[in-house]
Amino acid sequence: SIDGEYHTILSSPDDFQGKLNQFIEDGPHCLQIISDFDRTITTSGVSSYGVIEKSGLLSEDYHESVQALFDKYYPIEKSHKMTKEEKLPIIVEWWVQANKLLVNEKVHRSIFKDMVKESDYKFREYTVETMELLNEWNIPLLIFSAGNGNVIDEMICHTAGDFENLHIISNYGTFDEEGIIVGMSDPILHIFNKNASTIPENCSWSENSSAMLGRKNILVIGDSLGDANMADGVDDTHNILKVGFLNIVQPDGDLLQKYRNAFDVVLLNNGQASFSYIYHLLIDIVNGTKE
């Protein structure tokens, strides 16, 4: 059960307990998980695009150019003074330029595995155990990421293995018959459009598919304020419980309040907080344990 050992803030303890009790009463067969990847499943260190950019396996021009883009656009992405509407065209501009630089490198798809092997990325503690638990109980795990899907595939495979219950929606390279990158998937997935409305209707993980029928309770896990909206577009939900990692050492009161407004649970600890809290939430749900 959940106790005081975690660095957590409950936005409304009564609302949280009511949602959790409903999750437990309905059981694991009614549950699905929607999670972000970079700085949520991983620590706040290297992102999936960071794995590419810090690999040293591409041209010097590429590495210099993407670093310049990062220096220009990242402060805008993280700004808490700009609105979503103000940020949106700027962020799309960044993604388009970064993807174009990668495609221009004409790399073979096998390079992503090499990049991951050489990277010092880290998954949060208890992430692998959480993935294994979800797979054991056949609870769907849908990862939405504005990062690079080819890298994310390799990171999960290298760290945790292969899971039948896992589906990833992200930015993937498209390749020719020789395995050389020639483009990127469309539309571009960025921090402001990664939600259930972007899932193709013919996808095996759309809400009308057999795998998702009856799964009306959703646990949403993310680290940015926009991640709280990842379940947008899912119809006929019973309950949505949102858990957010706040990856800042000493957040000011205004930012903390924004996270409390967006998430039911806010996890603190400088970007290194583990998945232990979430893992034990899921243990309570699959074991049917109420407070």
C-alpha positions in Angstrom: 0.0 0.0 0.0 1.0 3.6 -0.4 2.7 5.2 2.6 4.7 8.3 3.5 8.1 7.2 2.1 7.5 8.8 -1.3 8.1 12.4 -2.2 4.5 13.0 -3.3 1.9 15.6 -3.2 -1.8 14.6 -3.6 -3.7 17.5 -5.2 -6.9 16.3 -3.6 -6.5 13.2 -1.2 -10.3 12.5 -1.3 -10.5 12.6 -5.1 -7.3 10.5 -5.4 -8.6 7.8 -3.0 -12.0 7.7 -4.7 -10.4 7.1 -8.1 -8.0 4.5 -6.7 -10.8 2.7 -5.0 -12.7 2.6 -8.3 -9.6 1.3 -10.1 -9.3 -1.5 -7.5 -13.0 -2.4 -7.5 -13.0 -2.6 -11.3 -9.8 -4.6 -11.5 -6.9 -4.9 -13.9 -9.0 -6.0 -16.9 -10.6 -2.5 -16.9 -7.2 -0.6 -16.8 -4.9 0.8 -19.4 -1.7 2.9 -19.0 -0.8 5.9 -21.1 2.8 7.1 -20.4 5.3 9.6 -21.7 8.8 8.3 -22.2 11.6 10.9 -22.0 12.2 12.0 -18.4 9.2 9.9 -17.3 10.3 6.3 -17.9 13.9 7.6 -18.2 15.5 9.8 -15.6 15.9 13.5 -16.4 19.3 12.8 -18.0 19.6 11.8 -21.7 16.4 11.9 -23.9 15.8 9.7 -26.9 16.9 12.5 -29.2 19.8 13.1 -26.8 21.0 9.5 -27.5 21.3 10.4 -31.1 22.8 13.9 -30.6 25.4 12.7 -28.1 26.3 9.6 -29.9 29.2 11.0 -32.0 28.2 8.6 -34.7 26.9 11.2 -37.1 28.7 14.0 -38.9 30.3 16.9 -37.1 28.0 19.3 -39.0 24.9 17.3 -37.7 26.0 17.4 -34.1 26.8 21.1 -34.2 23.5 22.0 -35.9 21.3 20.0 -33.6 23.0 21.5 -30.6 22.4 25.0 -32.0 18.7 24.1 -32.4 18.5 22.8 -28.9 20.1 25.9 -27.4 17.6 28.0 -29.4 14.4 26.1 -28.9 14.6 24.2 -25.6 14.3 27.3 -23.3 11.1 28.1 -25.3 9.7 24.5 -24.8 10.3 24.7 -21.0 9.2 28.3 -20.6 6.3 28.7 -18.1 5.7 32.3 -19.2 4.5 31.4 -22.8 1.2 29.9 -23.6 0.7 26.7 -25.5 -0.6 28.6 -28.5 2.5 30.8 -28.5 4.8 27.8 -28.3 3.1 25.5 -30.8 4.4 26.9 -34.1 7.9 27.4 -32.7 8.1 23.8 -31.4 6.9 22.4 -34.7 9.5 24.5 -36.5 12.2 22.9 -34.2 10.9 19.3 -34.8 10.8 19.8 -38.6 14.4 21.2 -38.7 15.8 18.5 -36.4 14.2 15.7 -38.4 15.4 17.1 -41.7 19.0 17.1 -40.3 18.7 13.5 -39.3 17.3 12.4 -42.7 20.1 14.3 -44.5 22.6 12.0 -42.7 21.3 9.0 -44.7 22.0 6.6 -41.9 21.2 2.9 -41.9 18.5 1.8 -39.4 20.9 -0.4 -37.5 22.7 2.7 -36.3 20.0 3.3 -33.6 21.0 0.1 -31.9 24.6 1.2 -31.8 23.7 4.6 -30.4 21.7 3.0 -27.6 24.5 0.6 -26.7 26.9 3.5 -26.4 24.6 5.8 -24.4 24.6 6.4 -20.7 20.8 6.8 -20.5 19.0 5.5 -17.4 15.5 4.1 -16.8 14.0 5.1 -13.4 14.2 2.5 -10.8 11.2 0.1 -10.7 10.4 0.9 -14.4 11.3 -2.5 -15.6 9.4 -4.2 -12.7 6.4 -2.1 -13.6 6.6 -3.1 -17.3 6.9 -6.7 -16.3 3.9 -6.4 -13.9 1.7 -4.8 -16.7 2.7 -7.5 -19.1 2.0 -10.3 -16.6 -1.5 -9.0 -16.1 -2.0 -8.1 -19.8 -2.6 -4.4 -19.0 -2.0 -2.3 -22.1 0.8 0.1 -21.9 0.7 2.9 -24.5 3.7 5.1 -24.7 3.3 8.5 -26.4 6.5 10.2 -27.1 7.6 13.3 -29.1 11.1 11.7 -29.1 12.5 9.3 -31.6 10.6 6.0 -31.8 13.5 4.0 -33.3 15.7 4.9 -30.4 12.9 4.3 -27.9 12.3 0.8 -29.3 16.0 0.0 -28.9 16.2 1.5 -25.4 13.3 -0.6 -24.1 14.5 -3.7 -25.8 18.0 -3.3 -24.5 16.9 -2.4 -20.9 13.6 -4.3 -20.3 13.0 -6.7 -23.2 10.0 -7.2 -25.5 6.4 -7.0 -24.3 3.3 -7.9 -26.2 1.2 -5.5 -24.2 3.3 -2.5 -25.2 2.6 -0.1 -28.1 4.6 3.0 -28.9 3.4 6.1 -30.8 6.3 8.3 -31.6 8.4 9.8 -34.5 9.8 7.0 -36.5 12.1 7.1 -39.5 11.0 5.7 -42.8 13.5 3.6 -44.7 14.2 2.5 -48.3 14.8 -1.1 -49.3 18.4 -0.9 -48.3 17.5 0.3 -44.8 18.6 3.9 -45.3 16.5 6.6 -43.7 14.6 8.7 -46.3 12.0 10.5 -44.2 10.1 10.6 -40.9 6.6 9.5 -40.0 3.8 12.0 -40.5 2.3 13.8 -38.7 5.1 14.9 -36.4 4.4 14.1 -32.8 5.3 16.9 -30.5 4.6 17.9 -26.9 1.3 19.5 -27.7 -0.4 16.9 -29.9 0.6 13.6 -28.3 -2.7 12.3 -27.2 -5.2 9.6 -28.0 -6.7 11.6 -30.8 -3.6 10.9 -32.9 -4.1 7.1 -32.8 -5.1 5.9 -36.3 -8.5 4.2 -36.2 -7.1 1.0 -37.9 -4.4 0.7 -35.2 -4.6 -2.5 -33.1 -4.5 -0.2 -30.1 -7.3 2.1 -30.9 -10.0 2.4 -28.3 -12.4 0.3 -30.5 -10.0 -2.6 -30.9 -10.4 -5.9 -29.0 -7.3 -5.2 -26.9 -8.9 -2.1 -25.5 -12.5 -3.0 -25.1 -13.8 -2.4 -21.5 -10.6 -0.6 -20.4 -12.3 2.6 -19.2 -9.9 3.4 -16.4 -6.7 5.1 -17.4 -3.6 5.8 -15.5 -1.7 8.7 -17.1 2.0 9.1 -16.3 4.1 12.1 -17.5 6.5 14.8 -16.6 5.4 17.9 -18.5 2.1 19.8 -18.0 1.0 18.8 -21.5 1.4 15.1 -20.6 -1.6 15.4 -18.3 -3.7 15.6 -21.5 -2.5 12.4 -23.2 -5.8 10.6 -22.6 -7.7 13.4 -24.5 -9.6 11.8 -27.3 -10.5 8.6 -25.4 -14.3 8.3 -25.3 -16.4 6.9 -22.5 -13.8 6.8 -19.7 -14.8 6.0 -16.1 -11.9 7.4 -14.3 -8.5 9.0 -15.3 -5.8 9.1 -12.6 -2.9 11.3 -13.5 0.6 11.0 -12.0 3.2 13.7 -12.9 7.0 13.8 -12.2 8.2 17.3 -11.5 11.8 17.2 -12.5 13.0 20.4 -10.8 15.0 20.6 -7.7 13.1 23.5 -6.0 10.0 24.4 -8.0 8.5 27.8 -7.3 5.0 27.9 -5.8 3.4 29.0 -9.1 4.9 26.0 -11.1 4.0 23.6 -8.3 0.4 24.8 -8.3 0.2 24.3 -12.1 1.3 20.7 -11.6 -1.2 20.2 -8.7 -3.9 21.5 -11.0 -2.9 19.2 -13.9 -2.1 15.9 -12.0 -3.8 14.0 -9.2 -0.3 13.0 -7.8 2.9 15.0 -8.2 6.2 13.1 -7.6 9.2 15.2 -6.5 12.9 14.4 -6.3 15.0 16.2 -8.9 14.2 14.0 -11.8 15.5 10.9 -10.1 12.4 9.8 -8.4 11.7 6.1 -9.0 8.7 4.3 -10.4 8.2 2.7 -7.0 5.1 4.7 -6.2 3.5 3.8 -9.5 4.5 0.1 -9.1 2.9 -0.1 -5.7 -0.2 1.6 -7.0 -0.5 -1.1 -9.6 0.2 -3.9 -7.0 -2.8 -2.6 -5.0 -4.9 -2.6 -8.1 -4.1 -6.1 -9.3 -4.3 -7.4 -5.7 -7.6 -5.7 -5.0 -6.3 -3.8 -1.9 -8.3 -0.8 -0.7 -7.2 1.6 1.9 
